[in-house]
Amino acid sequence: MATHITGIQDQIVIPGGKHMRQLKVALGIATLVAGFVMAGPAAAQAPIVIKFSHVVTDAAPKGKAALKFKELAEKYTSGRVRIEVYPNSTLYKDAEELEALQLGAVQILAPATGKFAPLGVKQFEVLDLPFLFPDQATYDRAINGSLGQGLSKRLETKGVRGLGFWDNGFYVISANKPLLQPSDLQGLKIRISGSKVDDQTLRLMGANPQIMAFSELYQALQSGVVDGAQNTATNYTTQKLNEVQKNITTLYHVHLQYAVITNKKFWDGLPVDIRTELDRAMAEATVYNNSISVDDNARALAAIRATGKTDIHDPTPAEMKVWRDAMQPIYKSAESRIGKDMIDEALKVTRAPATN
């Protein structure tokens, strides 16, 4: 029998949601079951079960990396830990995840970094500023350097430990009409994951952003509840979003990354030898994820082109300048939300020349 490690309600502060009561009941049952398990004679040999919930499919880079972590963690701990991976919102949807982590109903998450405002860490939304990262190399340098390290430290103060950043490339943007210039977004309902910076940017273009769970997006696009979306090519193909969108523009205006996180008290409470091996497995899974994401997205976009069913527009340099200029004012308006110092720090890092 397995030991389910249930978690710590006093370490993470999130406003209660509609799922809070159900989660508390589930937590109470899980704790009771864990007590019976620990009373048994085989308790000392029972593996620790760690639940890892995320919202994409196993075929997406994050999904592959979660399975890689499971493989490595179970190998390195010689079966003393069992990782249960719940992909594609099968355990919790976007809006439920952090609440579940708070209650100890899940131990590892990998949310997009634009979702941390409920924890009181709005500064992560600096990563959603349009055209902040001119290329993948600049993103890598920033997230692995002082910018990423500083953001991770902010999580620690909220009872959350960052275990790594998983890359998923740059956004394309889609609708059922050509998006050739900013004014083409006027009046369109565009799904976003929750970042206020994303919200402000799209409103600046005249769009109507709609926060929606990722698992609900395909049906919403199919039925016309929303008109379009922005995401990476792999998230389009693995969710078949391209089948319900006639036009995609390779705007590459925002980079998508996930912060793999755990409840700090839970992680610190693991036996030292087990935690060491889990850290090792996570480090290797992170390298794996970040090594496949760029190529996976390139293949996904090529696959969409090959169908001939979705028109893909690659903006010219002149068209890109129009988009950049239209979105530039968000840097000023976002100061009141994420702080001028935070924006200046990000610009200093991303505009600095690369050093060997």
Phi and psi in degrees as a GROMACS rama.xvg file:
@    title "Ramachandran Plot"
@    xaxis  label "Phi"
@    yaxis  label "Psi"
@TYPE xy
-101.814  148.641  ALA-2
-92.933  115.346  THR-3
-90.3423  116.917  HIS-4
-81.6196  112.649  ILE-5
-98.1396  157.866  THR-6
-115.503  -159.238  GLY-7
-114.188  113.41  ILE-8
-82.3132  -15.4998  GLN-9
-99.2971  11.6669  ASP-10
-104.617  -24.2556  GLN-11
-125.838  129.662  ILE-12
-107.167  114.121  VAL-13
-135.212  136.246  ILE-14
-57.2842  141.44  PRO-15
-63.5995  144.256  GLY-16
-120.132  -176.104  GLY-17
-71.1105  -15.6281  LYS-18
-95.9637  -0.166318  HIS-19
-60.8255  -45.607  MET-20
-63.9503  -42.9997  ARG-21
-63.0531  -39.5332  GLN-22
-67.0649  -38.1579  LEU-23
-64.3429  -39.7933  LYS-24
-63.449  -44.8649  VAL-25
-61.3465  -39.7084  ALA-26
-63.412  -43.0766  LEU-27
-62.2166  -41.6233  GLY-28
-64.9207  -44.086  ILE-29
-61.7842  -39.3751  ALA-30
-65.7401  -40.8426  THR-31
-62.8361  -44.8267  LEU-32
-61.2966  -43.2834  VAL-33
-59.5482  -36.5729  ALA-34
-63.8401  -41.1945  GLY-35
-65.537  -39.0579  PHE-36
-63.2288  -45.8524  VAL-37
-65.4845  -23.6731  MET-38
-75.7251  -16.9891  ALA-39
-75.3057  160.36  GLY-40
-68.7728  -22.4649  PRO-41
-94.17  9.60057  ALA-42
-59.1616  -39.6877  ALA-43
-63.7349  -27.2971  ALA-44
-95.0183  -6.24078  GLN-45
-68.931  138.556  ALA-46
-70.8895  149.208  PRO-47
-78.8691  126.074  ILE-48
-97.3039  124.204  VAL-49
-117.268  121.231  ILE-50
-90.4887  131.782  LYS-51
-122.363  110.005  PHE-52
-108.817  137.557  SER-53
-150.107  175.698  HIS-54
-113.235  5.21499  VAL-55
-108.8  174.316  VAL-56
-81.3231  167.287  THR-57
-63.2522  -20.049  ASP-58
-84.7859  -14.5372  ALA-59
-77.299  159.286  ALA-60
-52.2635  -44.4898  PRO-61
-63.4736  -40.3037  LYS-62
-63.2926  -42.6576  GLY-63
-63.4926  -41.2313  LYS-64
-68.6281  -35.3332  ALA-65
-62.8288  -41.1624  ALA-66
-68.9484  -34.5708  LEU-67
-64.3337  -42.0584  LYS-68
-60.8688  -44.7953  PHE-69
-56.8134  -48.9436  LYS-70
-58.2189  -47.9997  GLU-71
-72.0712  -40.3333  LEU-72
-63.1551  -44.9336  ALA-73
-68.1783  -34.1271  GLU-74
-68.144  -49.8136  LYS-75
-70.3918  -25.7661  TYR-76
-94.6065  5.09567  THR-77
54.0136  39.8505  SER-78
82.4499  2.50649  GLY-79
-73.7982  -16.2138  ARG-80
-126.04  137.498  VAL-81
-118.138  124.641  ARG-82
-97.9086  122.571  ILE-83
-103.111  112.275  GLU-84
-95.8693  128.178  VAL-85
-117.24  95.7296  TYR-86
-85.7385  171.051  PRO-87
56.8358  36.3917  ASN-88
62.758  25.4814  SER-89
-73.2515  -20.4516  THR-90
-106.595  -52.4343  LEU-91
-140.635  145.081  TYR-92
-84.9337  173.803  LYS-93
-48.4503  -52.6484  ASP-94
-72.4468  -13.7956  ALA-95
-96.2542  -17.907  GLU-96
-61.0343  -52.1752  GLU-97
-64.9937  -34.7113  LEU-98
-63.1909  -40.9802  GLU-99
-66.0525  -37.9573  ALA-100
-64.4427  -39.8577  LEU-101
-58.0711  -40.9745  GLN-102
-87.1438  -4.40074  LEU-103
79.1098  13.5561  GLY-104
-77.8273  -15.0017  ALA-105
-146.04  150.489  VAL-106
-107.482  -28.5446  GLN-107
-133.304  135.851  ILE-108
-128.801  165.616  LEU-109
-142.618  62.8117  ALA-110
-75.2531  155.625  PRO-111
-59.8083  145.751  ALA-112
-67.8297  -13.4892  THR-113
-78.5266  3.73986  GLY-114
-105.159  12.7024  LYS-115
-93.8084  1.68997  PHE-116
-57.9456  -38.0787  ALA-117
-60.4709  -21  PRO-118
-84.4384  -5.92017  LEU-119
85.7104  22.5411  GLY-120
-121.009  69.7229  VAL-121
-67.638  -19.9155  LYS-122
-60.5721  -22.4836  GLN-123
-61.0028  -24.4195  PHE-124
-69.5347  -7.64781  GLU-125
-59.7816  -29.7557  VAL-126
-70.3576  -13.119  LEU-127
-94.1125  1.04436  ASP-128
-61.5672  133.811  LEU-129
-65.6868  134.656  PRO-130
59.8849  27.3328  PHE-131
-64.3277  -40.9754  LEU-132
-104.734  111.854  PHE-133
-68.7403  -21.6666  PRO-134
-161.893  174.349  ASP-135
-65.2699  -37.5522  GLN-136
-63.0425  -38.0435  ALA-137
-66.9743  -41.5843  THR-138
-59.6416  -48.3788  TYR-139
-57.0846  -44.0002  ASP-140
-63.9833  -40.3646  ARG-141
-71.9766  -45.9541  ALA-142
-73.725  -27.5667  ILE-143
-91.6269  -1.57042  ASN-144
-110.018  -146.603  GLY-145
-65.4604  -32.8701  SER-146
-65.1934  -51.6532  LEU-147
-65.1664  -40.3845  GLY-148
-64.2869  -39.9252  GLN-149
-65.9299  -39.4989  GLY-150
-66.0538  -40.7142  LEU-151
-61.0833  -38.7496  SER-152
-63.4041  -32.3907  LYS-153
-64.7128  -31.8039  ARG-154
-65.6524  -35.6223  LEU-155
-57.4167  -35.962  GLU-156
-70.1396  -13.2467  THR-157
-104.787  11.394  LYS-158
80.8249  18.1628  GLY-159
-120.35  137.418  VAL-160
-107.815  127.864  ARG-161
-81.3413  129.193  GLY-162
-102.862  -13.8521  LEU-163
162.264  161.839  GLY-164
-108.285  127.079  PHE-165
-108.403  124.865  TRP-166
-81.1042  143.652  ASP-167
-139.012  25.6421  ASN-168
77.8603  -164.787  GLY-169
-102.528  148.916  PHE-170
-69.3632  141.692  TYR-171
-104.742  168.878  VAL-172
-131.69  144.451  ILE-173
-139.338  161.089  SER-174
-165.952  -176  ALA-175
-101.461  29.972  ASN-176
-150.842  155.535  LYS-177
-62.5668  136.532  PRO-178
-112.242  85.6756  LEU-179
-98.1134  -21.9102  LEU-180
-151.726  162.453  GLN-181
-54.1317  -36.5809  PRO-182
-65.0348  -17.0898  SER-183
-69.7831  -15.0375  ASP-184
-84.6763  -8.35701  LEU-185
-53.2171  121.301  GLN-186
80.7279  -4.72734  GLY-187
-80.4792  140.834  LEU-188
-89.1069  111.714  LYS-189
-112.421  126.637  ILE-190
-70.9554  135.431  ARG-191
-129.577  163.238  ILE-192
-87.2631  -17.2144  SER-193
143.291  -13.4329  GLY-194
-64.8642  128.863  SER-195
-68.6463  -28.6017  LYS-196
-67.5793  -41.9316  VAL-197
-58.5319  -44.0766  ASP-198
-59.3697  -49.4721  ASP-199
-64.5604  -38.1485  GLN-200
-64.5245  -46.6136  THR-201
-69.2321  -35.5329  LEU-202
-64.3119  -35.4023  ARG-203
-60.9215  -29.4878  LEU-204
-84.5058  -3.52524  MET-205
91.9327  4.76377  GLY-206
-83.4103  168.662  ALA-207
-115.581  92.8125  ASN-208
-65.0548  142.813  PRO-209
-128.735  117.555  GLN-210
-75.2902  129.717  ILE-211
-154.194  143.224  MET-212
-61.7831  141.055  ALA-213
-60.1949  -35.615  PHE-214
-66.2368  -17.7166  SER-215
-98.4172  -1.68029  GLU-216
-70.0533  -43.3249  LEU-217
-56.7084  -50.5539  TYR-218
-63.8501  -36.8257  GLN-219
-65.9426  -39.0546  ALA-220
-69.2344  -41.6984  LEU-221
-63.1407  -38.5656  GLN-222
-90.4393  -9.52924  SER-223
86.247  10.2204  GLY-224
-61.17  -38.0374  VAL-225
-124.2  157.084  VAL-226
-95.528  -24.6637  ASP-227
-161.873  -175.742  GLY-228
-155.841  169.483  ALA-229
-136.158  130.469  GLN-230
-169.717  -177.987  ASN-231
-86.8378  160.164  THR-232
-60.541  -37.3388  ALA-233
-65.2149  -34.5154  THR-234
-73.6469  -23.4676  ASN-235
-70.9583  -49.9683  TYR-236
-71.9736  -39.2726  THR-237
-71.4177  -23.385  THR-238
-103.315  1.24962  GLN-239
60.9702  29.6685  LYS-240
-65.8299  -31.097  LEU-241
-63.7099  -21.3483  ASN-242
-72.2289  -17.3483  GLU-243
-120.715  23.1836  VAL-244
-136.824  124.518  GLN-245
-83.5379  -23.2222  LYS-246
-134.958  133.24  ASN-247
-128.68  133.953  ILE-248
-112.137  127.009  THR-249
-81.9802  70.8035  THR-250
-76.9012  -33.7723  LEU-251
51.1609  42.823  TYR-252
-87.6634  -23.8294  HIS-253
-135.07  141.447  VAL-254
-94.7812  139.055  HIS-255
-105.025  123.142  LEU-256
-137.998  153.381  GLN-257
-114.309  141.99  TYR-258
-101.755  116.135  ALA-259
-78.9005  123.824  VAL-260
-133.512  159.55  ILE-261
-144.274  164.7  THR-262
-69.9087  122.412  ASN-263
-60.1573  -43.0892  LYS-264
-67.0476  -37.8535  LYS-265
-61.4147  -49.1305  PHE-266
-63.6242  -45.0438  TRP-267
-66.3676  -23.7828  ASP-268
-83.6105  -7.01021  GLY-269
-69.4588  151.853  LEU-270
-54.4624  139.988  PRO-271
-56.7755  -42.7322  VAL-272
-66.3017  -36.5315  ASP-273
-69.7365  -44.4841  ILE-274
-60.3354  -38.655  ARG-275
-60.2653  -43.4086  THR-276
-71.9352  -33.7443  GLU-277
-67.7576  -39.8893  LEU-278
-60.6462  -40.3709  ASP-279
-63.545  -45.4614  ARG-280
-63.4704  -40.6553  ALA-281
-66.2906  -40.6843  MET-282
-60.5019  -41.7639  ALA-283
-72.6144  -37.1364  GLU-284
-65.6158  -34.5178  ALA-285
-66.3235  -44.8533  THR-286
-59.6409  -42.1623  VAL-287
-61.1018  -50.9056  TYR-288
-55.9471  -48.411  ASN-289
-72.9328  -14.3689  ASN-290
-86.9222  -18.3265  SER-291
-107.138  -17.8586  ILE-292
-64.303  -42.2998  SER-293
-64.3877  -48.8729  VAL-294
-66.7322  -38.5497  ASP-295
-61.9651  -40.2482  ASP-296
-69.1988  -37.2346  ASN-297
-63.6302  -42.9383  ALA-298
-66.3768  -37.652  ARG-299
-64.2391  -42.991  ALA-300
-65.606  -40.3217  LEU-301
-62.4336  -37.372  ALA-302
-65.5312  -38.8071  ALA-303
-64.8888  -43.6739  ILE-304
-58.9025  -41.9454  ARG-305
-65.1369  -25.9233  ALA-306
-68.3502  -29.4683  THR-307
72.0177  5.04224  GLY-308
-94.2236  -17.7963  LYS-309
-121.703  126.284  THR-310
-79.5169  123.507  ASP-311
-108.478  122.319  ILE-312
-105.667  123.543  HIS-313
-101.091  107.753  ASP-314
-59.3389  144.075  PRO-315
-75.4696  164.726  THR-316
-54.2682  -39.9564  PRO-317
-65.3588  -40.9946  ALA-318
-66.7443  -38.2437  GLU-319
-62.2768  -37.1197  MET-320
-63.2762  -38.4311  LYS-321
-62.3969  -45.0144  VAL-322
-62.7975  -45.723  TRP-323
-60.5022  -46.468  ARG-324
-63.5363  -37.8198  ASP-325
-67.7827  -33.3371  ALA-326
-91.3396  -12.092  MET-327
-57.3219  -37.7917  GLN-328
-59.0414  -18.707  PRO-329
-63.7052  -26.5882  ILE-330
-61.7311  -36.0041  TYR-331
-76.7073  -46.6324  LYS-332
-68.9526  -25.3612  SER-333
-77.4643  -9.90894  ALA-334
-59.1577  -36.6637  GLU-335
-69.6186  -19.9364  SER-336
-95.9305  -47.7681  ARG-337
-111.533  -4.84641  ILE-338
94.9352  133.087  GLY-339
-61.9706  -38.888  LYS-340
-61.4673  -39.4941  ASP-341
-66.2797  -41.8942  MET-342
-66.6284  -42.9812  ILE-343
-62.0072  -40.178  ASP-344
-62.2858  -44.2836  GLU-345
-63.8427  -41.6033  ALA-346
-66.5993  -36.6427  LEU-347
-62.704  -40.4019  LYS-348
-73.3354  -42.6271  VAL-349
-84.5231  -16.4979  THR-350
-99.8552  -6.69943  ARG-351
-72.6757  144.293  ALA-352
-67.2071  145.553  PRO-353
-66.0903  144.3  ALA-354
-118.679  145.754  THR-355
